[in-house]
Structure formats: structure tokens, C-alpha cells
Amino acid sequence: MTAEKARGKHTPFSEEVAAVIRSIPPGKVATYGQVAALAGNRFAARQVVRVLHAMSEREKLPWHRMVNAGGRISLPPGRGYELQKKLLEQEGVVFDETDRINLDVYLWK
């Protein structure tokens, strides 16, 4: 563990990721790669996942607005999938018959 993590501090990239995620409005979604690019590193989609895991609860990030590049929820059934889908539907996001979100309609731009 780095000294920054031990003190509860975050890297500038992590802080930027959190700021971008906070900017996603209700009823819209963003992809991990999109957030990585907006935070300054288009190759860091996996780091966005780590930031979400580490900071979502403490920083009250709207984690449920994050989906994969295919417009799907990445969490598996029984491990958050149902809650994420419910939260998105409450914001007006519609899923098709294959549980995919139409990114042409719901992707935050």
C-alpha cells in the first residue's frame, strides 16, 4: 500500500475520475473508457473501475451510471446487477430486451 492510500489521499487521476463521475447527470450513463479519457488517460478504463471500487461509497459517487462500452451493466447478477439496473430505471434509463442500454440515447456527452 502506498503512503497516499494509507493516509486516505488519492492520486490526481483518481480525483479527476471522481469529478467526472460526479458530473454524469441523472438519466444518463458513461462508459469506463469515456470517463478515463475525460480524466486524462484514455487507456485507463480498468483504473476507473478501481477508483469506483475504492471511492464510490465514501465519496458518494453515482456509480450506477457507469456501464461498459457495449451499453451493459458489468456487475454480475446477484452482485449488484439488479440494484444498478433498478437505480438506472428509476432515472428513466430504458433497457432493451437483451438488457442493453441504447448509448445513442442515454450516453452522456
LINCOR-V143197 format. One record per pair of residues at least 12 apart in sequence whose C-alpha atoms are under 8 Angstrom apart, sorted by the first residue. I is the first residue (numbers start at 0). J is the second residue. Records with the same first field share a line. If there is no record, write none. Layout:
I->J, J
//
This chain:
12->38, 39
13->47, 50
15->38
16->34, 35, 37, 38, 47, 50
17->50, 51, 54, 58, 60
19->34, 37, 38
20->34, 60, 61, 62
21->60, 61
23->61, 64, 107
24->107
25->64, 90
26->87, 90, 91, 92, 105
27->64, 92, 105, 106, 107
28->64, 65, 66, 102, 105, 106, 107
29->64, 65, 66, 106, 107
30->65, 66, 67, 68, 70, 106
31->44, 45, 47, 48, 65, 66, 67, 68
32->44, 47, 68
34->47
35->47
63->83, 84, 86, 87
64->83, 87
69->99
70->99, 100, 101, 102
71->98, 99, 100
72->84, 99
92->105
//
